[in-house]
Amino acid sequence: MPRRTATLIASTLTLIVLLAVALLAPTPYSEMSPGPTVNTLGDYGGDKVISITGHQTFPADGHLNMTTVRVTGADYSMNLVEAVLGWARHDDKVVEHDTLYPQGQTAQQADQENAEEFSQSQDSAKVAALDELKIAVPSQVIVAAVVKGGAAEGTLHAGDVIKAVDGTKVTKQDQVAALVTKHKAGQPVTFTVIRAADAKKKSAATQEVTITTRASHDDGPSRAVVGIQAGIEHLFPFGIDIKLADVGGPSAGMMFALGIVDELTPGSLTGGKFVAGTGTIDDNGNVGPIGGIGLKTIGARDKGARYFLTPADNCEEAAKDIPSGLRLVKVKTLDDAMTALKNIKAGNDKALASCAKS
């Protein structure tokens, strides 16, 4: 074989190998796509999504579907070929890996964070739904977490109910830090608590626990701390259980709240129509924005939704590419969502607040 020909073949093979390596090399990207959409009024994975015990419930038809986004895992390395194909597909979205998993977050850390957000979202959905129905939900301040190595370790425990600090009655979680920081580091502070093991008892005895404060070591100004995180525990007047396997994050809050209201009231909120939606919710019924709105609207429409309850702060983005046959309805609060459902049920689409293109 002539030297020139051999050199040309060798160069071509080298180029092919380099190109293959470049195409298959990992990139700093991840992929998002439409995930499952689940009717909060129905079953999923063999379990009823919302189960209520200890209070009268009513049958509800139609759909109040929560929506999800499927994402590649924290440990998944997308190569250039996959990234290009993802960019080409309308129903997928390629984003920087750090957008989904900031600061090198591991898969385990991401799952833990999503589970915590999902739990908090369920709690707020229950509170907001019962408030919508004028059903009172008492609450109490608890020890949500104890800092490892902190002054309170071994003395206070997660789940302990905090009744008072230095004799001052506590009803809000931010009161705890305010009362502790009145001290100087090294001074004692006395907590009046009901132990977690006794918290469910009707006449549980209180205990006084004295802890010596320490100086804080975070980025804020130096202050006295005891090394606990206070939280709020709601005391629901009856049982509300939300089961949805393999789903995390806070974005289903509003749809859970609507599902709870529908099951606790006669008739159907939707009038049998297919409504989907998304949005976080807080205890006061305020609806907040979520990520992946465009993918969620696609997933909802593919499942059969005709209306999509959309957080007001997501409206502009969602309106850029509305799936055919889907009506985006803007909501800021749970009250807004309830009003929208009344109009949808009545067929009064003209009264709906729509997401318009900017």
C-alpha positions in Angstrom: 0.0 0.0 0.0 1.4 3.4 -1.0 2.5 5.5 2.0 0.2 8.3 1.0 -2.8 6.0 1.0 -1.8 4.5 4.3 -1.4 7.9 5.9 -4.8 9.0 4.5 -6.5 5.9 6.0 -4.8 6.4 9.3 -5.8 10.0 9.5 -9.4 9.2 8.6 -9.6 6.5 11.2 -8.1 8.8 13.8 -10.6 11.5 12.9 -13.5 9.0 13.2 -12.3 7.9 16.6 -11.9 11.5 17.8 -15.3 12.4 16.5 -16.9 9.3 18.2 -15.2 10.2 21.5 -16.4 13.8 21.2 -20.0 12.7 20.5 -20.1 10.2 23.3 -18.2 12.3 25.9 -20.3 13.4 28.9 -21.7 16.9 28.7 -22.8 19.2 31.6 -26.5 18.8 30.7 -29.5 17.0 31.9 -32.9 16.3 30.3 -36.5 17.1 31.4 -39.6 15.5 29.8 -43.3 15.3 30.6 -43.9 13.0 33.5 -47.0 11.1 34.8 -50.2 13.1 35.5 -52.4 11.6 38.2 -56.0 12.3 39.1 -56.0 13.4 42.8 -59.6 12.1 43.0 -58.7 8.6 41.9 -56.2 5.8 42.5 -52.5 5.4 41.7 -50.3 2.3 42.2 -53.2 0.5 43.8 -53.8 3.1 46.5 -56.4 5.9 46.7 -54.5 9.2 46.3 -56.5 11.0 48.9 -58.0 9.0 51.8 -60.1 10.8 54.5 -61.2 9.1 57.7 -63.2 10.5 60.6 -65.3 12.9 58.5 -68.1 12.5 55.9 -66.9 12.4 52.3 -68.7 12.6 49.0 -68.1 10.9 45.7 -66.5 13.1 43.0 -66.3 12.6 39.3 -64.1 14.2 36.7 -60.4 14.9 37.0 -58.3 17.2 39.1 -54.9 16.0 37.8 -51.6 16.9 39.3 -48.7 17.0 36.8 -45.1 16.0 37.0 -41.8 16.4 35.1 -39.5 13.5 34.6 -35.7 14.3 34.9 -32.5 12.4 34.3 -30.8 11.4 37.5 -28.1 13.3 39.4 -25.5 10.6 38.4 -26.5 10.4 34.8 -24.0 11.7 32.2 -25.7 12.9 29.0 -23.5 12.6 26.0 -23.5 15.1 23.1 -25.6 12.9 20.8 -28.3 12.6 23.5 -28.1 16.4 24.1 -28.6 17.2 20.4 -31.5 14.8 20.1 -33.0 16.3 23.2 -32.7 19.8 21.8 -34.4 18.6 18.6 -37.4 17.1 20.4 -40.3 19.5 21.1 -41.5 17.6 24.1 -38.1 17.5 25.9 -36.0 20.1 27.4 -32.2 20.0 27.8 -30.9 22.1 30.7 -27.6 22.6 32.5 -27.1 19.8 35.0 -26.5 22.3 37.9 -30.0 23.7 37.2 -31.5 20.5 38.5 -28.7 19.5 40.9 -27.0 22.6 42.3 -23.6 22.5 43.9 -22.8 18.9 43.1 -26.0 17.6 44.8 -26.1 13.8 44.9 -29.0 11.6 43.9 -29.6 10.7 47.6 -29.6 14.4 48.6 -31.9 15.3 45.8 -34.3 12.5 46.8 -34.2 13.6 50.4 -34.9 17.2 49.5 -37.8 16.3 47.2 -39.3 14.0 49.9 -39.2 16.8 52.5 -40.7 19.3 50.1 -43.4 16.8 49.1 -44.3 16.2 52.8 -44.5 20.0 53.6 -46.6 20.5 50.4 -49.1 17.9 51.6 -49.3 19.5 55.1 -49.9 22.9 53.6 -52.5 21.5 51.1 -54.5 20.0 54.0 -54.4 23.3 56.0 -55.4 25.4 53.0 -58.2 23.0 52.1 -59.7 22.9 55.5 -59.4 26.7 55.9 -61.3 27.0 52.6 -64.0 25.0 54.2 -63.9 27.0 57.5 -62.7 24.0 59.4 -60.2 25.0 62.2 -56.8 23.4 62.4 -55.0 24.0 65.7 -51.2 23.9 65.7 -48.3 23.7 68.1 -44.6 24.6 68.1 -42.3 21.6 68.0 -38.6 20.8 67.9 -38.2 20.0 64.1 -34.6 19.1 64.3 -31.6 19.1 66.7 -28.2 20.1 65.5 -25.6 17.3 65.9 -23.1 18.4 68.5 -25.2 21.4 69.5 -26.0 22.4 73.1 -29.5 20.8 73.0 -28.3 17.4 71.7 -29.4 14.7 74.1 -31.7 17.1 76.0 -34.3 18.1 73.4 -35.5 15.8 70.7 -37.2 16.1 67.4 -41.0 16.0 68.0 -40.8 17.6 71.5 -43.6 20.2 71.9 -42.3 23.6 73.0 -44.9 25.2 75.3 -42.8 28.1 76.6 -39.3 29.6 76.7 -38.2 31.2 80.0 -41.9 31.1 81.0 -43.1 33.0 77.9 -45.8 31.0 76.1 -44.8 30.0 72.6 -47.4 29.9 69.7 -45.3 30.7 66.7 -42.0 29.0 65.6 -40.1 32.3 65.2 -40.7 33.1 68.9 -38.3 30.4 69.9 -35.2 32.0 68.3 -36.3 35.5 69.4 -36.5 34.4 73.0 -33.2 32.4 72.9 -31.3 35.3 71.3 -32.3 37.6 74.1 -29.6 35.8 76.1 -25.8 36.1 75.8 -23.8 33.0 74.9 -23.1 31.0 78.0 -26.3 32.0 79.8 -29.0 29.3 80.5 -32.4 29.2 78.8 -35.3 27.2 80.1 -37.7 25.3 77.8 -41.1 24.0 78.9 -41.8 21.0 76.8 -44.0 18.0 76.3 -41.9 15.0 75.2 -42.6 13.7 71.7 -43.6 10.3 73.2 -46.4 12.0 75.2 -47.4 14.6 72.6 -50.6 12.7 71.5 -51.9 12.2 75.1 -54.8 14.5 76.1 -53.3 15.5 79.5 -49.6 15.1 79.0 -47.3 16.5 81.6 -44.8 19.2 80.8 -41.1 19.2 81.8 -38.7 22.1 82.2 -35.4 21.7 80.5 -32.5 24.1 81.0 -29.8 24.4 78.4 -26.7 26.6 78.4 -26.6 28.7 75.2 -23.5 28.8 73.0 -22.3 31.4 70.5 -23.4 30.9 66.9 -20.8 29.9 64.2 -22.7 30.6 61.0 -22.3 33.6 58.6 -24.7 35.8 60.5 -24.0 38.0 63.5 -22.8 36.3 66.6 -25.8 35.4 68.9 -26.8 32.9 71.5 -28.1 29.6 70.2 -29.0 26.1 71.6 -28.8 24.2 68.3 -32.4 23.4 67.4 -34.7 24.2 64.6 -38.3 25.0 65.6 -41.2 24.0 63.4 -45.0 23.9 63.4 -47.1 20.8 63.7 -50.7 21.0 62.7 -53.3 19.0 64.7 -55.8 18.0 62.1 -59.3 17.3 63.4 -59.6 14.1 61.3 -57.4 11.9 59.1 -56.2 13.0 55.7 -53.7 10.7 54.0 -52.1 11.5 50.7 -50.3 8.6 48.9 -48.4 9.0 45.7 -45.4 6.8 45.2 -42.3 8.0 43.3 -43.3 11.7 43.3 -41.5 14.5 45.1 -41.3 18.2 45.4 -43.9 20.8 46.3 -45.6 21.5 42.9 -48.7 19.4 43.5 -49.8 21.3 46.5 -52.7 23.2 44.9 -54.1 20.2 43.2 -54.0 18.2 46.4 -55.9 21.0 48.2 -58.6 21.0 45.5 -58.9 17.2 45.7 -59.4 17.4 49.5 -62.1 20.1 49.1 -63.9 18.1 46.4 -64.0 15.0 48.6 -65.3 16.9 51.6 -68.1 18.7 49.8 -71.3 17.4 48.1 -71.3 17.3 44.3 -68.3 17.7 42.0 -66.1 20.7 41.7 -65.4 20.0 38.0 -68.8 18.8 36.9 -67.2 15.8 35.4 -64.7 17.8 33.3 -61.0 17.0 32.9 -59.0 19.7 34.7 -55.3 19.5 35.4 -52.9 21.9 37.0 -49.9 22.6 39.1 -48.6 25.1 41.7 -47.2 25.2 45.2 -49.4 26.2 48.1 -48.9 27.7 51.5 -51.0 27.4 54.7 -52.8 30.6 53.6 -53.8 29.2 50.2 -51.4 31.3 48.1 -50.3 29.5 44.9 -46.7 29.7 43.9 -44.7 29.1 40.7 -43.1 25.8 39.7 -40.5 24.6 37.2 -41.1 22.8 33.9 -44.4 24.4 33.3 -44.3 23.8 29.5 -43.6 20.1 29.9 -46.4 19.8 32.4 -49.0 21.4 30.1 -47.9 18.9 27.3 -48.3 16.0 29.7 -51.7 17.2 30.8 -53.0 17.6 27.3 -51.6 14.2 26.2 -53.6 12.7 29.0 -56.8 14.4 27.9 -57.0 17.6 30.0 -59.0 20.5 28.6 -58.2 23.1 31.3 -54.9 23.7 33.1 -54.8 25.7 36.3 -51.6 27.7 36.0 -49.8 29.7 38.7 -50.0 33.4 37.8 -46.2 33.7 37.9 -45.8 30.9 35.4 -48.4 32.3 33.0 -46.1 34.2 30.7 -43.8 31.2 30.2 -46.7 28.8 29.7 -48.4 31.0 27.2 -45.4 30.9 24.8 -46.3 27.4 23.6 -49.8 26.3 24.6 -50.7 22.7 23.5 -53.6 22.5 21.1 -57.0 22.2 22.8 -55.7 23.2 26.3 -57.1 26.3 28.1 -54.6 27.9 30.5 -56.4 29.4 33.5 -54.5 31.8 35.7 -54.7 31.5 39.5 -53.0 33.2 42.4 -54.8 31.6 45.3 -56.9 28.6 46.2 -59.9 30.9 46.1 -59.0 31.7 42.5 -58.9 28.0 41.7 -62.2 27.4 43.3 -63.8 30.2 41.4 -62.3 28.9 38.1 -63.7 25.4 38.8 -67.2 26.9 39.3 -67.0 28.6 35.9 -65.6 25.5 34.2 -68.4 23.4 35.7 -71.0 25.9 34.5 -69.4 26.1 31.0 -68.7 29.8 31.5 -65.3 29.9 29.8 -65.6 33.6 29.1 -65.3 34.3 32.9 -62.0 32.4 33.2 -58.8 34.4 33.8 -56.5 33.2 30.9 -52.8 33.2 30.5 -52.1 35.5 27.6 -49.0 35.7 25.4 -46.8 38.7 26.2 
